[in-house]
């Protein structure tokens, strides 16, 4: 005689099984990580011992321009592929396209939703996108060549446009990140534990990726020969590399903490992650392993400007010298970016602003001083390597250059 269980009991049973499966998966990833560390015979720092270290004098970043028209916290920024423009998305309900040299706005886009979390710039510069707490990703056409009527063209001449190209709905939770893989394809990451690719022309979802076991907090796109591949970071403590030709993740790297930001090394052979534990980790795709980590807590000797900003003094010594009991706090990493060559790594922290690392040496070689007055939400390097941009809760975007 069969017993029919109430729907609520069945649902609870399924939830318990899912919870157990997630726990088992986390344990498995932890064990795999331990095995990889046991067989690893070196890391980036040990291999590069003979390479000359960068010095603080090699980093001369100064604020070149301040873009200050936004009226609320800026959530996200991204450069155009030609490095002449960048887009910023703000919780004041606007997304601006800026001329990076003059600091003037070239487009002002009224957003469908004020609670924006991310923005993206298409490779051709013809489209920008935004997404956030409305669970939707909206693609806007920008530039005079996208205007279909005289009235639209007239508004565009004054920098005002909000022509919607596509709206992608399908996620059941907030969208944390979006990136164009091509002008016709965009990828989104979401708090519903999935990622999805969308066809910009047709306005349809083309594929869904479901391997993550927690909120997917960030996504970054590969370029050049790795076109259409992307990398994601999640609350499940993993970084995953995806190839659209395969339904499952092509590679998985265990972090052990919520992954808040990811970026791709310029040549596409490595990815970097920033996490809530304050550690930036570099993973080599060919070695299928972590090859370097960058933590403020590991910096026993840092330059005076960095020490003054990042150290915590439990006991006052009455002198300018730091005692042996000085410690470095471990704030979460909010954003990471590489220089054009990849030799320099930029990272931003929840409370402490921006830090510049020597990728090969693993040392702090600079700090972004004299910049923002509030939390930095994003850092992005132009593709030509000339400039760096940072966004902040202080309502500004700053352009940095040597």
C-alpha positions as CSV (number, residue, x, y, z in Angstrom):
1,X,0.0,0.0,0.0
2,X,1.6,3.3,-1.1
3,X,1.6,6.3,1.1
4,X,1.0,9.8,-0.4
5,X,3.0,12.4,1.4
6,X,1.6,15.9,1.8
7,X,3.1,18.4,-0.6
8,X,4.8,20.4,2.2
9,X,6.5,17.3,3.5
10,X,7.7,16.4,0.1
11,X,9.1,19.9,-0.4
12,X,10.9,19.8,2.9
13,X,12.4,16.5,2.0
14,X,13.7,17.8,-1.3
15,X,15.1,20.9,0.4
16,X,16.9,18.7,2.9
17,X,18.4,16.6,0.1
18,X,19.6,19.7,-1.7
19,X,21.1,21.1,1.4
20,X,23.0,17.8,2.1
21,X,24.2,17.6,-1.5
22,X,25.5,21.2,-1.3
23,X,27.4,20.3,1.9
24,X,28.8,17.2,0.4
25,X,29.9,19.2,-2.7
26,X,31.7,21.8,-0.5
27,X,33.5,19.0,1.3
28,X,34.6,17.4,-1.9
29,X,35.9,20.7,-3.3
30,X,37.9,21.3,-0.1
31,X,39.4,17.8,-0.4
32,X,40.3,18.4,-4.0
33,X,42.0,21.7,-3.1
34,X,44.1,19.9,-0.4
35,X,45.2,17.3,-3.0
36,X,46.2,20.0,-5.4
37,X,48.2,21.8,-2.8
38,X,50.0,18.6,-1.8
39,X,51.2,17.9,-5.4
40,X,52.0,21.5,-6.2
41,X,55.8,21.9,-6.4
42,X,56.0,25.7,-6.6
43,X,54.2,29.0,-6.8
44,X,54.5,32.2,-8.7
45,X,56.6,34.0,-6.1
46,X,59.2,31.1,-5.8
47,X,59.5,30.7,-9.5
48,X,60.1,34.5,-10.0
49,X,62.6,35.0,-7.2
50,X,65.2,36.1,-9.7
51,X,62.9,38.7,-11.3
52,X,63.6,42.3,-10.2
53,X,60.9,43.6,-7.9
54,X,58.9,46.7,-8.7
55,X,59.5,49.6,-6.3
56,X,57.0,52.2,-5.0
57,X,58.8,54.8,-7.1
58,X,57.7,52.7,-10.2
59,X,54.1,53.5,-9.5
60,X,53.2,57.2,-9.9
61,X,49.4,57.2,-10.1
62,X,47.8,60.6,-9.8
63,X,44.2,61.7,-10.2
64,X,43.9,63.0,-13.7
65,X,40.2,63.8,-13.7
66,X,37.2,63.6,-11.4
67,X,33.8,62.9,-12.9
68,X,31.3,64.2,-10.4
69,X,27.7,64.6,-11.8
70,X,26.2,61.6,-10.1
71,X,24.1,62.3,-7.0
72,X,24.2,58.9,-5.2
73,X,26.4,55.9,-4.7
74,X,28.0,54.6,-7.9
75,X,27.6,50.9,-8.2
76,X,29.7,50.0,-11.2
77,X,32.0,51.3,-14.0
78,X,33.5,49.8,-17.2
79,X,35.7,51.1,-20.0
80,X,35.0,50.9,-23.7
81,X,37.2,48.7,-25.8
82,X,38.8,51.7,-27.5
83,X,39.7,53.2,-24.0
84,X,38.2,56.6,-25.0
85,X,35.0,56.3,-23.0
86,X,33.6,54.6,-19.9
87,X,30.2,54.0,-18.5
88,X,29.0,54.4,-14.9
89,X,25.8,53.2,-13.2
90,X,24.5,54.9,-10.2
91,X,21.7,54.5,-7.7
92,X,20.5,58.0,-8.6
93,X,18.7,56.3,-11.5
94,X,21.1,57.3,-14.2
95,X,23.8,55.6,-16.3
96,X,26.3,58.0,-17.8
97,X,28.7,57.5,-20.7
98,X,31.8,59.7,-20.2
99,X,34.6,61.0,-22.4
100,X,37.6,59.9,-20.3
101,X,39.9,62.7,-21.6
102,X,37.6,65.7,-21.2
103,X,35.5,64.4,-18.4
104,X,32.3,65.4,-20.1
105,X,29.2,63.2,-20.4
106,X,28.4,62.1,-23.9
107,X,25.2,60.2,-22.9
108,X,22.8,60.3,-20.0
109,X,20.5,57.3,-19.7
110,X,17.5,57.2,-17.4
111,X,17.4,53.7,-16.0
112,X,14.3,51.5,-15.7
113,X,15.3,50.7,-12.1
114,X,17.2,52.8,-9.6
115,X,18.6,49.9,-7.7
116,X,21.3,49.1,-10.2
117,X,24.2,46.9,-9.3
118,X,26.2,46.5,-12.5
119,X,26.9,47.9,-15.9
120,X,28.6,46.8,-19.1
121,X,29.9,48.3,-22.4
122,X,29.6,46.4,-25.7
123,X,32.8,45.9,-27.7
124,X,31.7,48.1,-30.6
125,X,30.6,50.9,-28.2
126,X,27.0,50.7,-29.7
127,X,25.4,49.3,-26.6
128,X,25.6,49.6,-22.8
129,X,23.7,47.5,-20.3
130,X,22.6,47.7,-16.6
131,X,21.1,45.2,-14.2
132,X,20.3,45.0,-10.5
133,X,17.6,44.3,-7.9
134,X,14.8,44.2,-10.4
135,X,16.1,40.8,-11.6
136,X,16.3,42.1,-15.2
137,X,19.1,43.1,-17.5
138,X,18.4,46.1,-19.8
139,X,20.5,46.8,-22.9
140,X,20.4,50.4,-24.2
141,X,21.5,51.7,-27.7
142,X,23.9,54.6,-27.5
143,X,25.4,56.8,-30.2
144,X,23.8,58.9,-32.9
145,X,23.9,56.0,-35.4
146,X,21.4,54.1,-33.3
147,X,18.7,56.8,-33.4
148,X,15.8,56.0,-35.6
149,X,14.0,59.3,-35.7
150,X,14.8,63.0,-35.9
151,X,13.4,63.6,-32.4
152,X,15.6,60.8,-30.9
153,X,18.6,62.3,-32.8
154,X,17.8,65.7,-31.4
155,X,17.8,64.4,-27.8
156,X,21.0,62.5,-28.5
157,X,22.8,65.7,-29.5
158,X,22.1,67.0,-26.0
159,X,23.4,63.7,-24.5
160,X,20.0,62.5,-23.5
161,X,18.8,59.0,-24.6
162,X,17.2,56.0,-23.1
163,X,16.4,53.9,-26.1
164,X,15.9,50.3,-24.9
165,X,17.4,47.7,-27.2
166,X,16.4,44.6,-25.2
167,X,15.2,43.6,-21.7
168,X,16.2,40.2,-20.4
169,X,13.9,38.7,-17.8
170,X,14.2,35.2,-16.4
171,X,16.3,35.3,-13.3
172,X,14.4,34.8,-10.0
173,X,16.8,36.9,-7.9
174,X,18.9,40.0,-8.3
175,X,21.5,40.2,-11.1
176,X,24.9,40.9,-9.6
177,X,26.9,41.2,-12.8
178,X,26.7,41.5,-16.6
179,X,29.3,41.4,-19.4
180,X,29.1,41.6,-23.1
181,X,30.7,38.5,-24.8
182,X,30.1,40.2,-28.2
183,X,27.8,42.9,-29.5
184,X,25.1,40.2,-30.0
185,X,25.7,38.3,-26.7
186,X,25.6,39.2,-23.1
187,X,26.1,37.1,-19.9
188,X,24.5,37.7,-16.5
189,X,25.2,36.4,-13.0
190,X,22.5,36.2,-10.4
191,X,21.6,35.6,-6.8
192,X,19.4,32.7,-8.0
193,X,22.7,30.6,-8.2
194,X,22.7,30.7,-12.0
195,X,24.3,32.4,-14.9
196,X,22.7,32.9,-18.3
197,X,23.7,34.1,-21.8
198,X,21.3,36.2,-23.9
199,X,20.9,37.1,-27.5
200,X,20.8,40.9,-27.8
201,X,19.1,41.0,-31.2
202,X,16.4,38.4,-30.4
203,X,16.0,39.4,-26.8
204,X,16.0,35.7,-25.7
205,X,18.0,33.6,-23.3
206,X,20.3,31.2,-25.2
207,X,21.7,29.1,-22.3
208,X,21.6,28.7,-18.5
209,X,24.5,27.6,-16.3
210,X,23.6,26.0,-12.9
211,X,26.7,24.5,-11.3
212,X,27.1,27.1,-8.5
213,X,25.7,26.2,-5.1
214,X,25.2,29.8,-3.8
215,X,24.5,33.3,-5.0
216,X,26.7,34.1,-8.1
217,X,28.2,37.5,-7.1
218,X,30.4,38.4,-10.1
219,X,31.2,37.7,-13.7
220,X,34.0,38.7,-16.1
221,X,34.5,38.0,-19.8
222,X,37.5,36.6,-21.6
223,X,38.9,38.4,-24.7
224,X,40.8,37.6,-27.9
225,X,41.3,33.9,-28.5
226,X,39.1,33.0,-25.6
227,X,36.1,34.9,-26.9
228,X,32.7,33.9,-25.4
229,X,34.3,32.2,-22.4
230,X,33.6,33.8,-19.0
231,X,34.5,33.4,-15.3
232,X,32.2,33.7,-12.3
233,X,32.6,33.9,-8.5
234,X,30.0,32.8,-5.9
235,X,29.0,32.6,-2.3
236,X,29.7,28.8,-2.5
237,X,33.4,29.7,-2.3
238,X,34.3,28.7,-5.8
239,X,35.5,30.4,-9.0
240,X,34.3,28.7,-12.2
241,X,35.4,29.1,-15.8
242,X,32.7,28.5,-18.4
243,X,32.9,27.6,-22.1
244,X,29.5,28.1,-23.8
245,X,30.1,25.0,-25.9
246,X,29.9,22.9,-22.7
247,X,26.9,22.9,-20.3
248,X,29.0,22.4,-17.1
249,X,31.9,24.5,-15.8
250,X,35.1,23.9,-17.7
251,X,37.2,24.6,-14.6
252,X,36.5,25.1,-10.9
253,X,38.8,26.7,-8.3
254,X,38.1,26.5,-4.6
255,X,38.5,29.7,-2.6
256,X,36.8,28.9,0.7
257,X,35.2,32.3,1.2
258,X,32.5,34.3,-0.6
259,X,34.0,35.4,-4.0
260,X,33.0,39.0,-4.5
261,X,34.9,39.9,-7.7
262,X,36.8,38.2,-10.5
263,X,38.9,39.4,-13.4
264,X,40.8,37.7,-16.3
265,X,44.6,38.0,-16.8
266,X,45.3,39.9,-20.1
267,X,46.5,36.8,-22.0
268,X,43.5,34.7,-20.8
269,X,45.6,32.0,-19.2
270,X,44.8,33.0,-15.6
271,X,42.0,34.5,-13.5
272,X,42.1,36.4,-10.3
273,X,39.5,36.5,-7.5
274,X,38.8,38.8,-4.5
275,X,36.9,37.5,-1.6
276,X,35.3,38.4,1.7
277,X,38.4,37.1,3.7
278,X,40.4,40.0,2.2
279,X,42.6,37.7,0.0
280,X,43.2,38.1,-3.7
281,X,44.0,34.8,-5.4
282,X,45.6,34.1,-8.8
283,X,44.7,30.9,-10.6
284,X,46.5,29.5,-13.6
285,X,44.3,27.7,-16.0
286,X,47.1,25.5,-17.4
287,X,48.2,24.4,-14.0
288,X,44.5,24.1,-12.9
289,X,45.6,25.5,-9.5
290,X,46.1,28.6,-7.4
291,X,49.6,29.9,-8.0
292,X,49.7,33.1,-5.9
293,X,47.8,34.9,-3.2
294,X,47.9,38.6,-2.1
295,X,46.9,39.5,1.5
296,X,47.4,42.7,3.4
297,X,47.9,40.6,6.5
298,X,51.0,39.1,5.0
299,X,52.8,42.4,4.5
300,X,55.2,42.6,7.4
301,X,57.2,45.4,5.6
302,X,55.2,48.0,3.8
303,X,55.9,51.6,2.7
304,X,55.0,54.5,5.0
305,X,51.9,55.6,3.1
306,X,50.4,52.1,3.0
307,X,51.3,51.4,6.7
308,X,49.7,54.7,7.8
309,X,46.4,53.8,6.2
310,X,46.2,50.0,6.6
311,X,47.7,49.2,10.0
312,X,45.8,49.0,13.3
313,X,47.7,49.9,16.4
314,X,46.4,48.1,19.5
315,X,48.9,50.0,21.7
316,X,50.2,53.5,21.2
317,X,54.0,53.5,21.3
318,X,54.5,57.2,21.3
319,X,56.7,57.0,18.2
320,X,56.3,56.7,14.4
321,X,57.7,53.2,14.4
322,X,55.3,50.3,14.3
323,X,55.5,47.8,17.1
324,X,55.8,44.1,16.4
325,X,52.2,43.7,17.6
326,X,50.8,45.8,14.8
327,X,48.2,43.9,12.7
328,X,46.5,44.5,9.4
329,X,42.8,44.2,9.3
330,X,41.3,41.9,6.6
331,X,38.5,43.8,4.9
332,X,36.6,42.2,2.0
333,X,37.9,42.8,-1.5
334,X,35.4,44.8,-3.6
335,X,37.1,44.9,-7.0
336,X,40.2,43.8,-8.8
337,X,41.9,44.8,-12.1
338,X,45.1,44.1,-14.0
339,X,47.4,46.5,-15.8
340,X,47.8,45.9,-19.6
341,X,50.7,43.6,-19.2
342,X,49.4,41.9,-16.0
343,X,52.6,42.8,-14.0
344,X,50.6,45.2,-11.8
345,X,47.4,44.2,-9.9
346,X,45.0,46.7,-8.5
347,X,42.6,45.7,-5.7
348,X,40.0,47.7,-3.7
349,X,38.8,46.9,-0.2
350,X,35.6,47.6,1.6
351,X,37.0,50.0,4.1
352,X,40.5,50.9,3.0
353,X,40.4,52.0,-0.6
354,X,42.8,50.9,-3.4
355,X,46.1,49.1,-3.2
356,X,48.7,48.4,-6.0
357,X,50.5,45.0,-6.0
358,X,53.5,43.7,-7.8
359,X,52.0,40.5,-9.3
360,X,55.3,38.6,-9.5
361,X,56.7,39.8,-6.2
362,X,53.6,39.6,-4.1
363,X,54.3,42.9,-2.4
364,X,52.3,46.1,-2.0
365,X,54.0,48.8,-4.0
366,X,51.5,51.6,-3.8
367,X,48.2,52.9,-2.5
368,X,45.7,55.2,-4.2
369,X,45.9,58.2,-2.0
370,X,44.3,61.6,-2.4
371,X,41.3,60.1,-4.1
372,X,37.9,59.1,-2.8
373,X,36.3,60.1,0.5
374,X,34.1,57.0,0.8
375,X,34.1,53.3,-0.1
376,X,35.5,52.4,-3.5
377,X,33.1,50.1,-5.3
378,X,35.0,49.4,-8.5
379,X,38.4,49.6,-10.2
380,X,38.9,49.2,-14.0
381,X,42.0,49.6,-16.2
382,X,41.7,50.9,-19.7
383,X,42.6,48.3,-22.4
384,X,45.4,50.6,-23.8
385,X,47.0,50.7,-20.3
386,X,47.1,54.4,-20.1
387,X,44.5,55.1,-17.4
388,X,42.7,53.6,-14.4
389,X,39.2,54.4,-13.2
390,X,37.7,54.0,-9.8
391,X,34.1,54.5,-8.6
392,X,32.9,55.3,-5.1
393,X,30.1,55.9,-2.7
394,X,31.2,59.5,-2.7
395,X,29.3,60.0,-6.0
396,X,32.4,60.4,-8.1
397,X,34.4,58.5,-10.7
398,X,38.1,59.3,-10.7
399,X,40.5,58.8,-13.6
400,X,44.1,57.9,-12.6
401,X,47.2,58.1,-14.8
402,X,50.9,58.2,-14.4
